[in-house]
Structure formats: C-alpha cells, structure tokens
Amino acid sequence: MHRLTFGSVVYLCCLTLVFAGIAFAAESLVALVLPAVGDVAPAFNANTDTGDLWQTADHVGKGKCLVVYFYPAAMTGGCTQQACSYRDQSAEIAALDAEVIGISADPVNSLKLFKRVHHLNFTLLSDVNATIARHFGVPIRDGGTFKTTVDGKEVALKRPYTLARWTFVIDKAGKVVHKDTNVNASADSDNIVKFLQNAER
C-alpha cells in the first residue's frame, strides 16, 4: 500500500485546481463568443409576466422576427427607460414583422408589477436561473434588491441575478442577425427599428 506524503497531497490538490481552472476558462470562453451573428439562436422557454409558459418553438418560424433584449432589473431607471421606449415604438416594430421579448432575472411578480406600472405592451420573461442568459453568452452578476414606491407603498424587488444589457434580433428562420453587447438603454428600440427597416430592403 502506498502512503501519500504531505507533498503529494499538496501536488494533487494543485493539479485538481489547475484542471478545474482550465475547464472553467474554456466554458467561460464559449459563453462569451456564442451565439454570433449568423448562428442559429438557442431555443429557450420561461415564464412570462403573467406566469404562462413562453417558448421559442411557438414563435420562431411563425412569420415574425424576435427582438430579444436582456436587461439588469425591473423598475430601475435605465431599464424603465428602455422598456418604455420599446412600448412607445411597438407599432413601428410590429409593422416590421417583429415582436419584442424583454428578459431579466426578476421573478414573475416583479415583472407583473413592472408591466402594470409602466403600461408595457410586450412580453417579459423571468429568467430567474439565468439559464437563457448563459445560452446567449450574456454576462451575469449577483442579484440585488431594488426599492421603489408603487401606489404610495414601498416595495422591495429582489432578483437572484443581474443580467448585462444585451440585445439580439432573431430572424424568421431562427438565426441571429443582430447582436449588440454595448446597448444604450435610451436608444435601443430606435436602433432596432432602424436595423429592421434596413433589413427589409
């Protein structure tokens, strides 16, 4: 029987950490570079702001493009501005054969409140496990709590993760045709309208 020396144990531990680090780095690299423009978009599903199940299989290839935008947190300043811009340009976007899907790690109840308070007219998805974000390579940070006042009462909206603000357009064939990893919250919807208009030509 061979006995492990203290040095051998330390060596094995270091070796394990090295391999774990390589695996983590490789996984992170894949997440950062995929999907690219031209790739088939990942299929996904999640609960909507009403608690219903939404899945790409019911939408991709059904005659409309999908504008999929990831945002950090419901009810916060930049995210509200971005959502309201999409709300105000919904008719233009619909006329260009596209539908908007907003995705964050907020739970369904927070999304329901967000939609009601700001009269949003498009689907919000609850990616509470950040599964969809990971499939799209969207950077993820720890969650947090945002406190605000609604109907005269203070509410605290908690989220398990905070997603980066990235926007994608998925065409009618299910491919990524636009990817913005440096989104300007106030200009996002306008930029998407311009992209869709150019794509129609």
PyRosetta script that sets phi, psi and omega in degrees:
from pyrosetta import init, pose_from_sequence

init()
pose = pose_from_sequence("MHRLTFGSVVYLCCLTLVFAGIAFAAESLVALVLPAVGDVAPAFNANTDTGDLWQTADHVGKGKCLVVYFYPAAMTGGCTQQACSYRDQSAEIAALDAEVIGISADPVNSLKLFKRVHHLNFTLLSDVNATIARHFGVPIRDGGTFKTTVDGKEVALKRPYTLARWTFVIDKAGKVVHKDTNVNASADSDNIVKFLQNAER")
pose.set_psi(1, 133.3)
pose.set_omega(1, -179.9)
pose.set_phi(2, -92.7)
pose.set_psi(2, 134.0)
pose.set_omega(2, 176.8)
pose.set_phi(3, -100.3)
pose.set_psi(3, 135.0)
pose.set_omega(3, 178.8)
pose.set_phi(4, -82.4)
pose.set_psi(4, 129.7)
pose.set_omega(4, 175.6)
pose.set_phi(5, -82.2)
pose.set_psi(5, 166.0)
pose.set_omega(5, 177.9)
pose.set_phi(6, -58.4)
pose.set_psi(6, -40.0)
pose.set_omega(6, 179.7)
pose.set_phi(7, -63.8)
pose.set_psi(7, -38.6)
pose.set_omega(7, 179.4)
pose.set_phi(8, -65.5)
pose.set_psi(8, -40.3)
pose.set_omega(8, 179.0)
pose.set_phi(9, -62.4)
pose.set_psi(9, -45.0)
pose.set_omega(9, 179.3)
pose.set_phi(10, -61.6)
pose.set_psi(10, -42.4)
pose.set_omega(10, 179.7)
pose.set_phi(11, -61.4)
pose.set_psi(11, -45.4)
pose.set_omega(11, -179.5)
pose.set_phi(12, -64.4)
pose.set_psi(12, -38.8)
pose.set_omega(12, 178.3)
pose.set_phi(13, -63.9)
pose.set_psi(13, -43.6)
pose.set_omega(13, 179.8)
pose.set_phi(14, -64.0)
pose.set_psi(14, -40.9)
pose.set_omega(14, 179.7)
pose.set_phi(15, -62.9)
pose.set_psi(15, -41.7)
pose.set_omega(15, 178.6)
pose.set_phi(16, -62.0)
pose.set_psi(16, -43.2)
pose.set_omega(16, 179.6)
pose.set_phi(17, -64.2)
pose.set_psi(17, -38.4)
pose.set_omega(17, 179.4)
pose.set_phi(18, -62.2)
pose.set_psi(18, -47.6)
pose.set_omega(18, -179.1)
pose.set_phi(19, -66.0)
pose.set_psi(19, -37.8)
pose.set_omega(19, 177.6)
pose.set_phi(20, -63.9)
pose.set_psi(20, -40.6)
pose.set_omega(20, 179.2)
pose.set_phi(21, -64.2)
pose.set_psi(21, -40.7)
pose.set_omega(21, 178.4)
pose.set_phi(22, -63.7)
pose.set_psi(22, -43.6)
pose.set_omega(22, 179.8)
pose.set_phi(23, -63.6)
pose.set_psi(23, -41.8)
pose.set_omega(23, 179.9)
pose.set_phi(24, -65.0)
pose.set_psi(24, -42.8)
pose.set_omega(24, -179.3)
pose.set_phi(25, -63.0)
pose.set_psi(25, -40.8)
pose.set_omega(25, 179.6)
pose.set_phi(26, -64.6)
pose.set_psi(26, -43.0)
pose.set_omega(26, 179.1)
pose.set_phi(27, -63.9)
pose.set_psi(27, -41.8)
pose.set_omega(27, -179.8)
pose.set_phi(28, -65.4)
pose.set_psi(28, -38.7)
pose.set_omega(28, -179.3)
pose.set_phi(29, -63.2)
pose.set_psi(29, -43.7)
pose.set_omega(29, 178.3)
pose.set_phi(30, -61.6)
pose.set_psi(30, -42.1)
pose.set_omega(30, -178.2)
pose.set_phi(31, -64.1)
pose.set_psi(31, -33.0)
pose.set_omega(31, -176.5)
pose.set_phi(32, -76.8)
pose.set_psi(32, -27.2)
pose.set_omega(32, -173.7)
pose.set_phi(33, -103.1)
pose.set_psi(33, -9.1)
pose.set_omega(33, -178.0)
pose.set_phi(34, -119.2)
pose.set_psi(34, 149.4)
pose.set_omega(34, -8.4)
pose.set_phi(35, -82.5)
pose.set_psi(35, 151.2)
pose.set_omega(35, 177.0)
pose.set_phi(36, -98.1)
pose.set_psi(36, 166.9)
pose.set_omega(36, 175.4)
pose.set_phi(37, -59.6)
pose.set_psi(37, 130.2)
pose.set_omega(37, -177.4)
pose.set_phi(38, 102.9)
pose.set_psi(38, -18.4)
pose.set_omega(38, 178.5)
pose.set_phi(39, -80.3)
pose.set_psi(39, 155.4)
pose.set_omega(39, 171.6)
pose.set_phi(40, -69.4)
pose.set_psi(40, 131.3)
pose.set_omega(40, -178.5)
pose.set_phi(41, -70.3)
pose.set_psi(41, 144.2)
pose.set_omega(41, 176.8)
pose.set_phi(42, -61.1)
pose.set_psi(42, 140.4)
pose.set_omega(42, 173.0)
pose.set_phi(43, -77.6)
pose.set_psi(43, 147.1)
pose.set_omega(43, -179.8)
pose.set_phi(44, -155.9)
pose.set_psi(44, 164.1)
pose.set_omega(44, 174.4)
pose.set_phi(45, -149.3)
pose.set_psi(45, 155.6)
pose.set_omega(45, -179.8)
pose.set_phi(46, -168.2)
pose.set_psi(46, 167.5)
pose.set_omega(46, 176.0)
pose.set_phi(47, -79.9)
pose.set_psi(47, 141.6)
pose.set_omega(47, 178.3)
pose.set_phi(48, -84.5)
pose.set_psi(48, -179.5)
pose.set_omega(48, 177.5)
pose.set_phi(49, -63.9)
pose.set_psi(49, -14.9)
pose.set_omega(49, 176.9)
pose.set_phi(50, -99.2)
pose.set_psi(50, -3.4)
pose.set_omega(50, -179.4)
pose.set_phi(51, 92.1)
pose.set_psi(51, -3.5)
pose.set_omega(51, 178.6)
pose.set_phi(52, -78.0)
pose.set_psi(52, 156.5)
pose.set_omega(52, 178.6)
pose.set_phi(53, -83.5)
pose.set_psi(53, 127.7)
pose.set_omega(53, 175.5)
pose.set_phi(54, -113.9)
pose.set_psi(54, 134.7)
pose.set_omega(54, 179.0)
pose.set_phi(55, -142.8)
pose.set_psi(55, 144.4)
pose.set_omega(55, -175.7)
pose.set_phi(56, -60.3)
pose.set_psi(56, -29.9)
pose.set_omega(56, -178.9)
pose.set_phi(57, -57.8)
pose.set_psi(57, -26.0)
pose.set_omega(57, -179.6)
pose.set_phi(58, -88.1)
pose.set_psi(58, -4.2)
pose.set_omega(58, -173.6)
pose.set_phi(59, -128.0)
pose.set_psi(59, -42.2)
pose.set_omega(59, -179.3)
pose.set_phi(60, -67.3)
pose.set_psi(60, 133.1)
pose.set_omega(60, -179.5)
pose.set_phi(61, 80.5)
pose.set_psi(61, 11.8)
pose.set_omega(61, -178.5)
pose.set_phi(62, -104.4)
pose.set_psi(62, 20.6)
pose.set_omega(62, 174.9)
pose.set_phi(63, 98.9)
pose.set_psi(63, 1.2)
pose.set_omega(63, 179.4)
pose.set_phi(64, -132.5)
pose.set_psi(64, 150.8)
pose.set_omega(64, 169.7)
pose.set_phi(65, -82.1)
pose.set_psi(65, 160.0)
pose.set_omega(65, 175.4)
pose.set_phi(66, -114.8)
pose.set_psi(66, 128.2)
pose.set_omega(66, 170.8)
pose.set_phi(67, -99.0)
pose.set_psi(67, 109.7)
pose.set_omega(67, -176.6)
pose.set_phi(68, -110.5)
pose.set_psi(68, 111.7)
pose.set_omega(68, 179.6)
pose.set_phi(69, -119.7)
pose.set_psi(69, 132.1)
pose.set_omega(69, 177.8)
pose.set_phi(70, -96.5)
pose.set_psi(70, 138.7)
pose.set_omega(70, -179.6)
pose.set_phi(71, -140.7)
pose.set_psi(71, 156.4)
pose.set_omega(71, -172.5)
pose.set_phi(72, -66.8)
pose.set_psi(72, -49.5)
pose.set_omega(72, -170.9)
pose.set_phi(73, -161.3)
pose.set_psi(73, 133.6)
pose.set_omega(73, 177.8)
pose.set_phi(74, -61.8)
pose.set_psi(74, 143.2)
pose.set_omega(74, 173.2)
pose.set_phi(75, 77.6)
pose.set_psi(75, -8.5)
pose.set_omega(75, 178.8)
pose.set_phi(76, -78.0)
pose.set_psi(76, 164.9)
pose.set_omega(76, -170.8)
pose.set_phi(77, -55.1)
pose.set_psi(77, -61.5)
pose.set_omega(77, -177.7)
pose.set_phi(78, -63.8)
pose.set_psi(78, -38.4)
pose.set_omega(78, -178.8)
pose.set_phi(79, -69.0)
pose.set_psi(79, -35.6)
pose.set_omega(79, 176.5)
pose.set_phi(80, -67.6)
pose.set_psi(80, -43.0)
pose.set_omega(80, 178.6)
pose.set_phi(81, -61.1)
pose.set_psi(81, -43.7)
pose.set_omega(81, 179.1)
pose.set_phi(82, -63.3)
pose.set_psi(82, -46.6)
pose.set_omega(82, -178.6)
pose.set_phi(83, -63.8)
pose.set_psi(83, -42.2)
pose.set_omega(83, -179.4)
pose.set_phi(84, -67.6)
pose.set_psi(84, -31.2)
pose.set_omega(84, 176.2)
pose.set_phi(85, -66.9)
pose.set_psi(85, -42.1)
pose.set_omega(85, 175.8)
pose.set_phi(86, -63.7)
pose.set_psi(86, -38.9)
pose.set_omega(86, 177.3)
pose.set_phi(87, -59.2)
pose.set_psi(87, -47.1)
pose.set_omega(87, -175.5)
pose.set_phi(88, -71.4)
pose.set_psi(88, -22.7)
pose.set_omega(88, -179.6)
pose.set_phi(89, -106.9)
pose.set_psi(89, 16.7)
pose.set_omega(89, -176.4)
pose.set_phi(90, -61.7)
pose.set_psi(90, -36.2)
pose.set_omega(90, -179.7)
pose.set_phi(91, -66.1)
pose.set_psi(91, -42.0)
pose.set_omega(91, 178.2)
pose.set_phi(92, -62.6)
pose.set_psi(92, -43.8)
pose.set_omega(92, -178.6)
pose.set_phi(93, -66.4)
pose.set_psi(93, -42.3)
pose.set_omega(93, 178.6)
pose.set_phi(94, -63.0)
pose.set_psi(94, -37.2)
pose.set_omega(94, 179.4)
pose.set_phi(95, -66.6)
pose.set_psi(95, -19.0)
pose.set_omega(95, 178.0)
pose.set_phi(96, -98.2)
pose.set_psi(96, 19.9)
pose.set_omega(96, 177.2)
pose.set_phi(97, 58.5)
pose.set_psi(97, 47.7)
pose.set_omega(97, 178.4)
pose.set_phi(98, -137.4)
pose.set_psi(98, 151.7)
pose.set_omega(98, 173.6)
pose.set_phi(99, -125.7)
pose.set_psi(99, 149.2)
pose.set_omega(99, -174.2)
pose.set_phi(100, -101.5)
pose.set_psi(100, 136.1)
pose.set_omega(100, 175.8)
pose.set_phi(101, -128.6)
pose.set_psi(101, 117.6)
pose.set_omega(101, 176.7)
pose.set_phi(102, -98.8)
pose.set_psi(102, 133.2)
pose.set_omega(102, -175.9)
pose.set_phi(103, -127.5)
pose.set_psi(103, 129.7)
pose.set_omega(103, 173.7)
pose.set_phi(104, -143.8)
pose.set_psi(104, 175.0)
pose.set_omega(104, 178.6)
pose.set_phi(105, -91.9)
pose.set_psi(105, 12.4)
pose.set_omega(105, 176.9)
pose.set_phi(106, -67.7)
pose.set_psi(106, 142.8)
pose.set_omega(106, 174.8)
pose.set_phi(107, -68.2)
pose.set_psi(107, 164.6)
pose.set_omega(107, -175.0)
pose.set_phi(108, -54.7)
pose.set_psi(108, -43.8)
pose.set_omega(108, -177.5)
pose.set_phi(109, -61.8)
pose.set_psi(109, -36.0)
pose.set_omega(109, 177.9)
pose.set_phi(110, -67.9)
pose.set_psi(110, -39.9)
pose.set_omega(110, 178.9)
pose.set_phi(111, -67.0)
pose.set_psi(111, -38.5)
pose.set_omega(111, 177.9)
pose.set_phi(112, -60.8)
pose.set_psi(112, -42.2)
pose.set_omega(112, 178.0)
pose.set_phi(113, -66.2)
pose.set_psi(113, -45.8)
pose.set_omega(113, 179.6)
pose.set_phi(114, -55.6)
pose.set_psi(114, -46.1)
pose.set_omega(114, -177.7)
pose.set_phi(115, -67.3)
pose.set_psi(115, -41.1)
pose.set_omega(115, -178.4)
pose.set_phi(116, -68.5)
pose.set_psi(116, -47.0)
pose.set_omega(116, -175.9)
pose.set_phi(117, -62.9)
pose.set_psi(117, -38.2)
pose.set_omega(117, -175.3)
pose.set_phi(118, -107.3)
pose.set_psi(118, 11.9)
pose.set_omega(118, 174.4)
pose.set_phi(119, 53.0)
pose.set_psi(119, 45.3)
pose.set_omega(119, -179.1)
pose.set_phi(120, -73.0)
pose.set_psi(120, 140.7)
pose.set_omega(120, -173.6)
pose.set_phi(121, -118.3)
pose.set_psi(121, 32.5)
pose.set_omega(121, 176.7)
pose.set_phi(122, -143.5)
pose.set_psi(122, 169.2)
pose.set_omega(122, -173.6)
pose.set_phi(123, -77.6)
pose.set_psi(123, 135.9)
pose.set_omega(123, 172.4)
pose.set_phi(124, -113.5)
pose.set_psi(124, 134.0)
pose.set_omega(124, 179.0)
pose.set_phi(125, -112.3)
pose.set_psi(125, 142.9)
pose.set_omega(125, -179.2)
pose.set_phi(126, -98.3)
pose.set_psi(126, 102.2)
pose.set_omega(126, -179.9)
pose.set_phi(127, -99.0)
pose.set_psi(127, 61.8)
pose.set_omega(127, -171.0)
pose.set_phi(128, -62.7)
pose.set_psi(128, -26.5)
pose.set_omega(128, 178.7)
pose.set_phi(129, -97.1)
pose.set_psi(129, 2.5)
pose.set_omega(129, -179.0)
pose.set_phi(130, 59.9)
pose.set_psi(130, 25.1)
pose.set_omega(130, -179.2)
pose.set_phi(131, -67.2)
pose.set_psi(131, -45.4)
pose.set_omega(131, -179.6)
pose.set_phi(132, -65.4)
pose.set_psi(132, -43.4)
pose.set_omega(132, 179.4)
pose.set_phi(133, -57.2)
pose.set_psi(133, -43.6)
pose.set_omega(133, -180.0)
pose.set_phi(134, -63.1)
pose.set_psi(134, -39.8)
pose.set_omega(134, 179.9)
pose.set_phi(135, -64.6)
pose.set_psi(135, -29.5)
pose.set_omega(135, 179.6)
pose.set_phi(136, -94.1)
pose.set_psi(136, 0.1)
pose.set_omega(136, 179.3)
pose.set_phi(137, 76.3)
pose.set_psi(137, 15.1)
pose.set_omega(137, -178.1)
pose.set_phi(138, -72.8)
pose.set_psi(138, 128.2)
pose.set_omega(138, 178.1)
pose.set_phi(139, -58.9)
pose.set_psi(139, 143.4)
pose.set_omega(139, -175.6)
pose.set_phi(140, -128.0)
pose.set_psi(140, 134.6)
pose.set_omega(140, 174.8)
pose.set_phi(141, -121.5)
pose.set_psi(141, 173.2)
pose.set_omega(141, 175.9)
pose.set_phi(142, -60.8)
pose.set_psi(142, 153.7)
pose.set_omega(142, 179.4)
pose.set_phi(143, -77.9)
pose.set_psi(143, -161.7)
pose.set_omega(143, -178.5)
pose.set_phi(144, -175.2)
pose.set_psi(144, -168.0)
pose.set_omega(144, 179.6)
pose.set_phi(145, -129.2)
pose.set_psi(145, 131.0)
pose.set_omega(145, 177.1)
pose.set_phi(146, -115.9)
pose.set_psi(146, 123.3)
pose.set_omega(146, 180.0)
pose.set_phi(147, -101.9)
pose.set_psi(147, 134.7)
pose.set_omega(147, 179.1)
pose.set_phi(148, -149.2)
pose.set_psi(148, 172.6)
pose.set_omega(148, 179.4)
pose.set_phi(149, -111.4)
pose.set_psi(149, 126.7)
pose.set_omega(149, 179.2)
pose.set_phi(150, -130.5)
pose.set_psi(150, 126.2)
pose.set_omega(150, -179.4)
pose.set_phi(151, 54.9)
pose.set_psi(151, 37.0)
pose.set_omega(151, 177.4)
pose.set_phi(152, 80.2)
pose.set_psi(152, 3.6)
pose.set_omega(152, -179.0)
pose.set_phi(153, -120.8)
pose.set_psi(153, 142.8)
pose.set_omega(153, 177.3)
pose.set_phi(154, -79.7)
pose.set_psi(154, 132.1)
pose.set_omega(154, 176.9)
pose.set_phi(155, -125.3)
pose.set_psi(155, 147.5)
pose.set_omega(155, 178.4)
pose.set_phi(156, -115.8)
pose.set_psi(156, 117.0)
pose.set_omega(156, -178.6)
pose.set_phi(157, -101.4)
pose.set_psi(157, 114.9)
pose.set_omega(157, -178.3)
pose.set_phi(158, -102.7)
pose.set_psi(158, 143.1)
pose.set_omega(158, 176.8)
pose.set_phi(159, -135.7)
pose.set_psi(159, 141.3)
pose.set_omega(159, -178.1)
pose.set_phi(160, -74.4)
pose.set_psi(160, -27.0)
pose.set_omega(160, -179.5)
pose.set_phi(161, -138.4)
pose.set_psi(161, 160.3)
pose.set_omega(161, 173.4)
pose.set_phi(162, -120.3)
pose.set_psi(162, 119.1)
pose.set_omega(162, -177.3)
pose.set_phi(163, -92.8)
pose.set_psi(163, 148.7)
pose.set_omega(163, 176.1)
pose.set_phi(164, -71.1)
pose.set_psi(164, 160.0)
pose.set_omega(164, -177.9)
pose.set_phi(165, -90.2)
pose.set_psi(165, 93.6)
pose.set_omega(165, 178.9)
pose.set_phi(166, -123.5)
pose.set_psi(166, 148.9)
pose.set_omega(166, 179.2)
pose.set_phi(167, -130.9)
pose.set_psi(167, 137.6)
pose.set_omega(167, 178.9)
pose.set_phi(168, -126.8)
pose.set_psi(168, 153.2)
pose.set_omega(168, 167.5)
pose.set_phi(169, -121.4)
pose.set_psi(169, 127.4)
pose.set_omega(169, 178.3)
pose.set_phi(170, -109.3)
pose.set_psi(170, 124.5)
pose.set_omega(170, -176.0)
pose.set_phi(171, -78.1)
pose.set_psi(171, -178.9)
pose.set_omega(171, -174.3)
pose.set_phi(172, -67.5)
pose.set_psi(172, -17.3)
pose.set_omega(172, 178.1)
pose.set_phi(173, -93.1)
pose.set_psi(173, -1.5)
pose.set_omega(173, 177.5)
pose.set_phi(174, 91.6)
pose.set_psi(174, 13.1)
pose.set_omega(174, 179.6)
pose.set_phi(175, -101.5)
pose.set_psi(175, 148.9)
pose.set_omega(175, 175.2)
pose.set_phi(176, -74.1)
pose.set_psi(176, 120.8)
pose.set_omega(176, -179.7)
pose.set_phi(177, -114.7)
pose.set_psi(177, -7.4)
pose.set_omega(177, 178.3)
pose.set_phi(178, -152.8)
pose.set_psi(178, 136.3)
pose.set_omega(178, -179.9)
pose.set_phi(179, -143.2)
pose.set_psi(179, 120.4)
pose.set_omega(179, 179.6)
pose.set_phi(180, -120.8)
pose.set_psi(180, 113.8)
pose.set_omega(180, -179.5)
pose.set_phi(181, -103.6)
pose.set_psi(181, 7.2)
pose.set_omega(181, 179.0)
pose.set_phi(182, -133.8)
pose.set_psi(182, 60.7)
pose.set_omega(182, -170.5)
pose.set_phi(183, -75.5)
pose.set_psi(183, 133.5)
pose.set_omega(183, 170.0)
pose.set_phi(184, -93.4)
pose.set_psi(184, 113.0)
pose.set_omega(184, -172.5)
pose.set_phi(185, -54.2)
pose.set_psi(185, -43.8)
pose.set_omega(185, -175.1)
pose.set_phi(186, -75.6)
pose.set_psi(186, -22.2)
pose.set_omega(186, -176.0)
pose.set_phi(187, -106.5)
pose.set_psi(187, -1.7)
pose.set_omega(187, -172.1)
pose.set_phi(188, -59.1)
pose.set_psi(188, -52.1)
pose.set_omega(188, -176.3)
pose.set_phi(189, -64.1)
pose.set_psi(189, -37.5)
pose.set_omega(189, 178.8)
pose.set_phi(190, -65.4)
pose.set_psi(190, -41.3)
pose.set_omega(190, 177.8)
pose.set_phi(191, -63.9)
pose.set_psi(191, -37.1)
pose.set_omega(191, 178.9)
pose.set_phi(192, -67.8)
pose.set_psi(192, -40.8)
pose.set_omega(192, 177.2)
pose.set_phi(193, -59.3)
pose.set_psi(193, -45.2)
pose.set_omega(193, 179.6)
pose.set_phi(194, -63.4)
pose.set_psi(194, -40.4)
pose.set_omega(194, 178.4)
pose.set_phi(195, -62.6)
pose.set_psi(195, -46.7)
pose.set_omega(195, -178.6)
pose.set_phi(196, -64.0)
pose.set_psi(196, -37.8)
pose.set_omega(196, 178.3)
pose.set_phi(197, -63.0)
pose.set_psi(197, -44.5)
pose.set_omega(197, 179.2)
pose.set_phi(198, -66.8)
pose.set_psi(198, -35.3)
pose.set_omega(198, -179.9)
pose.set_phi(199, -67.3)
pose.set_psi(199, -25.1)
pose.set_omega(199, -178.9)
pose.set_phi(200, -74.6)
pose.set_psi(200, -21.4)
pose.set_omega(200, -175.6)
pose.set_phi(201, -72.6)
pose.dump_pdb("model.pdb")
